[in-house]
Amino acid sequence: MGIGASNGMRVLLLNPPAQERINRRFRCTYRARHFLFPPLEMLLLAGAAQRVPAVEPRLLDAVADQLTPEATLDAVRKFSPSLVVYLGGNDSLGDDVAFGRRIREQVDVPVLVTGYMPTLYPAEILEAGGADGVLLGEPERVFEDLLIQLSRQPGASLVDVVPDAGLALPGKPAPSAPPPDMDELPAPAYDLAPLSLYGDFFLPRPFAVLQTSRGCPFSCSYCVHPHGKQVRARSVENVLDDVRRLVHHQSVRTIRFEDDLFTLSPQRVRDFCQGLLERELNVSWTCLARPEGIDRELAELMARAGCVRVYVGIESGSSRVRKELQRGGGAEPPHPVVHALAAAGIEVAGFFIVGLPSESEEEFNASVNLAIELDLDYVVVSRARPYPGTDLFDRPPEEVEFKLLPFRTRFTDPVMAETSERRERAFYRRFYLRPRILKTLYRRLFREPRATAAALTELARSFVPAEGGAVREDLI
């Protein structure tokens, strides 16, 4: 099927429809009703397409637009693209691949897919008919080069211009391309995004997400490493340019930095904060941190530069469990970092994991007690799951049930599943049903009634069993 055309190419970047409101990312998928993030991976590919003359990219976010599969197909037909690229999530992979197959069959247009699971299992995705090709790994540079070649060869197909690496086709496996220079990545094409539809938990809109680095040097047993362990960072000036464009051209008021570990280099954080202050970029922002590396001075600088919330990966109140999770330097409790952030007026949300095979009831209670002792503003509790590419997945086959399409991964022990769900509910009840938290939510209810009501509704859902042991929605 020819793609290249002498009169230009129309390229559609698609965040596929979903049965529930989800946030797809390259590495994971969030479920939540009251927050929604722009599909950054698709915006980066759209930015790459904008660099190529005679290519017209468009973003279609079926989740944000609340489109049914049929309405999404109609929107694809209306745009009449030369090429469609979609993001395959993790837990949503089965539905995503099935929808990719429907596009190929009903719209008759070449389809590419990208994402963590498609990168791990390209042959299976292609065999299922979910795409004509799989963009592997970090796809921006490969995608831009592919569009350049297609635009230069009217009538060319993917087979005619397939690169040596970065694109897998049926019967033509390929390695991932070398990681791109981070400063050469395109700016996300936020001019194509419906920013009014996105937002984060209790934070001002318009809202956007950015990524300033890729990779994580730590070996946490529950975490995938889609970008490897070598950290590659954009220059501070490059990041500040993106922030400036979002603030001045898109009127963005809040940015969430989606780095695996934004605070890995304290000096880089200082330089970034100083740059925000010097450029007078008045924007609120949030980021992810480990329980070390932030002192009182840095926390105060972050607050002055607009940081309003930090998500800290605490995971457990048991030092034995944290060591088992291979948290590296996080074996000790995170009191200094949490206290420094709180003293600076920055909200602290703690991530916790429950239901590990070896976690005792005493160790679970230690996690709840630690969250209360730290006086966190929020907790996010996740059940341990064995995702491909993690140490939790690399267990004896009889302990893990995995299926790619439809996607399913879990520990086989039914007692462990019941225990995980019970502990998740108990954690949320014991943390949030306390006078201090309830008083805070009560005050918010008058300032932000709609957001608070939605949050309380989802919180209440966390107190009751999920049907069939389904994966529960994330609170924040």
C-alpha positions in Angstrom: 0.0 0.0 0.0 1.5 3.3 -1.1 1.9 6.0 1.5 4.1 8.7 0.0 2.3 11.3 -2.1 3.5 14.2 -4.3 0.9 16.5 -2.8 1.8 15.8 0.8 1.1 13.3 3.5 -1.5 13.4 6.3 -0.4 11.6 9.4 -2.7 10.9 12.3 -1.3 10.4 15.8 -3.9 8.4 17.8 -4.6 7.8 21.4 -7.1 5.0 20.9 -10.5 4.8 22.5 -10.9 3.0 25.8 -13.8 1.5 27.8 -12.7 3.5 30.8 -10.8 6.7 31.3 -7.1 5.9 31.2 -3.7 7.6 30.8 -1.5 5.7 28.4 2.2 6.2 28.7 5.1 4.4 27.0 6.0 2.5 30.2 2.6 2.1 31.9 -1.1 2.8 32.0 -3.0 4.7 34.7 -6.7 4.3 35.4 -8.4 7.4 36.9 -11.6 9.3 36.4 -10.7 12.7 37.7 -7.3 13.4 36.1 -6.1 13.0 32.5 -2.7 13.7 31.0 -1.9 14.6 27.4 -0.5 11.7 25.4 3.1 12.9 25.5 4.5 10.2 23.2 2.0 11.0 20.5 2.8 14.7 20.9 6.5 14.1 20.5 5.8 12.1 17.3 3.6 14.9 16.0 6.4 17.3 16.8 8.7 15.1 14.7 6.2 15.1 11.9 6.0 18.9 12.0 9.7 19.0 11.1 9.1 17.3 7.7 7.9 19.6 4.9 4.7 18.5 3.1 3.6 16.4 6.1 0.4 17.4 7.9 0.2 15.8 11.4 -3.0 15.7 13.5 -3.6 14.4 17.0 -6.7 12.5 17.8 -7.1 11.8 21.5 -10.2 9.5 21.7 -9.9 9.2 25.5 -9.9 13.0 26.1 -12.7 13.5 23.5 -14.6 10.5 25.0 -15.1 8.9 21.6 -16.6 5.5 21.1 -14.7 3.1 18.8 -17.2 3.8 16.1 -16.9 7.6 16.5 -13.1 7.3 16.4 -13.2 5.3 13.2 -15.5 8.0 11.7 -13.0 10.7 12.8 -10.1 8.7 11.2 -12.0 8.4 7.9 -12.9 12.1 8.0 -9.2 13.1 8.3 -8.3 10.7 5.5 -4.8 10.0 6.6 -1.9 8.5 4.7 -0.6 6.9 7.8 -1.9 6.2 11.4 0.3 5.8 14.4 -1.2 4.8 17.8 0.2 4.1 21.3 -0.3 0.6 22.7 -0.7 0.7 26.4 0.0 -2.1 28.9 -3.2 -3.2 30.5 -5.2 -1.9 27.6 -3.0 -3.7 25.0 -5.6 -6.2 23.9 -8.2 -3.5 23.1 -5.6 -1.3 21.5 -4.4 -4.0 19.1 -7.9 -5.0 18.3 -8.7 -1.4 17.4 -5.6 -1.1 15.3 -6.8 -4.1 13.4 -10.2 -2.4 12.8 -8.5 0.7 11.4 -6.5 -1.4 8.9 -9.5 -3.4 7.9 -12.2 -0.7 7.8 -10.3 2.4 6.9 -7.8 0.7 4.7 -4.8 2.8 5.8 -1.3 1.7 6.9 -1.0 1.6 10.7 2.0 1.7 13.0 2.1 1.1 16.8 4.6 2.1 19.4 4.8 1.4 23.2 6.6 -0.7 25.7 4.8 -3.9 25.2 4.8 -3.6 21.4 8.6 -3.1 21.6 8.9 -6.3 23.7 6.6 -8.4 21.5 6.6 -6.9 18.0 6.1 -10.3 16.2 3.1 -11.1 18.3 1.5 -7.7 17.7 2.1 -8.0 13.9 0.8 -11.5 13.8 -2.4 -10.4 15.5 -3.0 -7.9 12.8 -2.8 -4.9 15.1 -0.4 -2.9 12.9 1.6 -3.0 9.6 4.7 -2.1 11.6 6.0 -1.5 15.1 8.1 1.5 16.0 10.5 0.1 18.5 12.0 1.8 21.6 12.4 5.5 21.5 10.8 6.2 18.1 11.1 9.9 17.4 14.2 10.0 15.2 13.2 6.8 13.3 9.8 8.2 12.7 11.0 11.5 11.4 13.5 9.8 9.0 10.7 7.4 7.9 8.5 10.4 7.0 11.3 12.1 5.1 11.8 9.0 3.0 8.1 8.5 2.3 7.6 12.2 1.4 10.5 12.0 -1.1 9.1 8.9 -2.8 5.5 9.3 -4.0 3.7 6.0 -3.9 6.3 4.3 -1.6 5.3 1.8 1.0 6.8 0.9 4.4 8.6 -2.0 2.8 10.2 0.4 0.3 11.8 2.6 2.9 12.2 0.4 6.0 15.2 1.5 8.1 17.9 -0.8 9.4 16.7 -0.4 13.0 13.7 1.0 14.9 10.9 -0.4 12.7 9.7 -4.1 12.8 7.6 -5.3 9.8 6.0 -8.7 9.3 8.7 -11.2 8.6 11.4 -8.5 9.0 12.4 -8.2 12.7 14.7 -5.3 13.6 16.6 -4.0 16.6 15.7 -0.8 18.3 17.5 2.2 17.0 20.2 3.8 19.2 18.8 6.3 21.8 18.4 9.8 20.4 20.3 12.8 21.7 17.8 14.3 24.1 18.3 17.9 23.0 17.5 16.8 19.4 14.1 15.5 20.3 11.2 17.5 18.9 9.2 19.8 21.0 5.8 18.2 21.8 3.2 19.5 19.4 1.0 21.1 22.0 -0.6 23.3 19.4 -2.4 20.2 18.3 -3.7 19.2 21.7 -7.1 20.1 23.3 -5.4 21.4 26.5 -8.7 22.3 28.1 -9.6 18.6 28.4 -6.5 17.7 30.6 -5.8 18.3 34.2 -4.2 16.9 37.4 -5.6 16.3 40.9 -6.5 19.7 42.5 -4.1 21.6 40.3 -4.9 24.7 38.1 -5.5 24.3 34.3 -4.5 24.5 31.5 -2.2 21.5 32.2 0.6 19.9 30.3 3.3 17.2 30.8 7.0 17.3 29.9 9.9 14.9 30.0 13.4 16.2 30.7 15.3 12.9 31.0 15.1 9.2 30.1 16.4 6.3 32.0 16.8 5.3 35.6 20.0 3.9 37.2 18.1 1.9 39.9 17.0 -1.7 39.7 13.7 -1.8 41.6 12.2 -5.3 41.2 8.7 -4.0 40.4 9.6 -1.4 37.8 10.2 -1.7 34.0 13.1 0.1 32.4 11.8 1.1 28.9 14.6 3.6 28.4 17.4 1.7 30.1 19.5 2.4 33.2 21.7 5.0 31.7 20.2 8.4 32.4 20.2 10.8 29.4 19.0 14.4 30.2 18.0 17.4 28.1 19.9 20.6 28.8 18.3 22.9 31.3 18.0 25.6 28.6 16.2 23.2 26.3 13.7 22.3 29.0 13.2 26.0 29.9 12.4 26.7 26.2 9.6 24.2 26.3 8.3 25.6 29.5 8.4 29.1 28.1 6.4 28.0 25.0 3.8 26.3 27.1 3.4 29.3 29.5 3.5 32.1 26.9 1.8 30.4 23.9 -0.5 27.8 25.5 -1.3 29.7 28.8 -0.4 26.5 30.7 -0.6 26.9 34.5 0.6 23.5 35.7 3.2 21.1 34.3 3.9 17.6 35.4 7.4 16.3 34.7 7.2 12.7 33.7 10.8 11.8 34.2 11.4 8.5 36.0 13.4 10.5 38.6 13.3 14.2 38.1 15.5 14.9 41.2 18.3 12.5 40.4 20.8 15.4 40.0 20.2 18.1 42.7 22.4 20.5 40.9 20.4 20.2 37.7 17.2 20.8 39.7 18.9 24.0 41.2 19.8 25.2 37.7 16.3 24.5 36.5 14.7 26.4 39.4 17.1 29.3 39.0 16.2 29.4 35.3 12.5 29.5 36.0 13.0 32.4 38.4 15.3 34.4 36.2 13.0 34.0 33.2 10.0 34.8 35.4 8.1 31.8 34.2 5.2 31.7 36.6 4.0 28.1 36.5 3.1 25.4 39.0 4.8 22.1 38.6 5.1 18.6 40.0 7.7 15.8 39.8 8.8 12.4 40.9 11.5 11.8 43.5 13.2 9.1 45.6 13.3 9.3 49.4 16.8 10.9 49.3 18.6 13.8 47.6 16.4 16.8 48.6 17.5 18.9 51.5 15.7 21.9 53.1 17.6 24.4 50.9 16.7 22.7 47.7 13.1 22.2 48.7 12.7 25.9 49.5 14.2 26.8 46.1 11.8 24.4 44.3 8.9 26.0 46.1 10.0 29.5 45.1 10.3 28.3 41.5 6.7 27.0 41.5 6.9 23.3 42.7 3.6 22.5 44.4 3.7 18.7 44.7 6.3 15.9 44.7 5.5 12.3 44.3 7.9 10.2 46.5 8.4 6.5 45.9 8.4 5.2 49.4 6.9 1.8 48.6 7.0 0.2 52.1 7.4 1.0 55.8 9.6 -2.2 56.2 13.3 -1.8 55.6 13.4 -5.5 54.7 10.8 -5.1 52.0 12.5 -2.0 50.6 15.7 -4.0 50.3 13.9 -6.9 48.7 12.5 -4.4 46.2 16.1 -3.4 45.5 15.4 0.3 46.2 19.1 1.0 46.4 19.7 4.0 48.7 16.1 3.9 49.9 16.5 1.4 52.6 16.1 4.0 55.4 12.8 5.8 56.1 12.3 8.9 54.0 11.7 11.3 56.9 14.3 14.0 55.9 13.1 14.5 52.4 9.4 14.5 53.3 9.9 16.9 56.1 12.0 19.2 54.0 9.3 19.3 51.3 6.5 19.8 53.7 8.4 22.6 55.6 8.8 24.4 52.2 5.0 24.2 51.6 5.2 21.5 48.9 2.6 18.8 49.0 4.0 15.3 49.3 2.3 12.2 47.8 3.7 8.8 48.7 3.7 5.8 46.5 3.3 2.5 48.3 3.1 -1.1 47.1 1.2 -3.9 48.9 0.8 -7.6 48.2 4.3 -8.6 47.5 4.7 -12.4 47.9 6.8 -12.1 51.1 5.1 -9.1 52.7 3.8 -10.0 56.2 0.9 -8.4 58.0 3.3 -6.7 60.3 5.2 -5.2 57.4 2.0 -4.0 55.8 1.0 -2.3 59.0 4.4 -0.7 59.1 3.7 0.9 55.7 0.4 2.4 56.9 1.9 3.6 60.1 4.8 5.2 58.2 2.4 7.1 55.9 0.5 8.4 58.9 3.7 9.2 60.8 5.1 11.2 57.8 1.9 13.2 57.7 1.7 12.8 53.9 -0.8 14.8 52.0 -1.8 11.9 49.8 -0.9 8.2 49.3 -1.2 6.1 46.2 -1.4 2.4 46.9 -0.7 -0.1 44.2 -0.9 -3.9 44.2 2.3 -5.7 43.2 2.0 -7.0 39.7 4.6 -9.0 37.7 5.1 -7.0 34.5 7.4 -8.3 31.7 10.9 -6.9 32.1 10.8 -6.8 35.9 12.3 -9.1 38.5 8.8 -9.8 39.8 8.0 -11.3 36.4 11.1 -13.4 36.4 9.8 -15.9 38.8 9.0 -19.7 38.5 6.4 -20.1 35.7 3.9 -21.7 38.1 3.9 -18.4 40.2 3.0 -16.0 37.4 0.1 -16.1 34.9 0.8 -14.0 31.8 -1.0 -13.5 28.5 -0.2 -10.8 26.0 -3.5 -10.6 24.0 -5.7 -9.9 25.8 -3.2 -8.5 28.2 -3.1 -10.2 31.6 -0.4 -10.6 34.2 -0.8 -11.6 37.8 0.5 -13.9 40.6 -1.3 -17.2 40.5 -1.7 -17.6 44.3 -5.4 -16.7 45.0 -4.7 -16.0 48.6 -2.1 -13.5 47.6 -4.7 -11.8 45.3 -7.3 -11.6 48.0 -4.7 -10.3 50.5 -3.4 -7.6 48.1 -6.9 -6.3 47.5 -7.8 -6.3 51.2 -4.6 -4.5 52.1 -5.1 -1.9 49.4 -8.6 -1.1 50.7 -7.4 -1.1 54.3 -4.5 1.3 53.5 -6.8 3.8 51.9 -9.4 3.6 54.7 -6.8 4.0 57.5 -5.0 6.9 55.8 -7.8 9.0 54.4 -10.5 8.5 57.1 -8.6 10.5 59.6 -9.6 13.9 61.0 -6.6 15.8 59.5 -7.3 14.5 56.0 -11.0 14.8 56.2 -10.7 18.3 57.4 -8.5 19.2 54.4 -10.9 17.6 52.0 -13.8 19.5 53.6 -12.1 22.8 53.1 -11.3 21.9 49.5 -14.9 21.0 48.9 -15.9 24.7 49.2 -12.9 25.9 47.1 -13.1 23.2 44.4 -16.4 21.4 44.7 -16.4 19.5 41.5 -12.8 18.2 41.7 -13.2 17.3 45.4 -16.5 15.5 44.8 -14.9 13.5 42.1 -11.9 12.7 44.3 -14.2 11.6 47.2 -16.2 9.4 44.9 -13.1 7.6 43.7 -11.8 7.4 47.2 -15.0 5.7 48.3 -14.6 3.2 45.5 -11.3 2.2 47.0 -13.0 1.2 50.2 -15.1 -1.6 48.6 -14.0 -4.7 46.7 -13.4 -4.5 42.9 -15.5 -6.8 40.8 -13.6 -9.9 39.9 -10.5 -8.6 41.5 -10.0 -6.1 38.7 -7.1 -3.7 38.8 -8.4 -0.6 40.7 -8.2 2.9 39.4 -5.4 5.1 40.6 -6.4 7.8 43.0 -3.9 10.4 41.8 
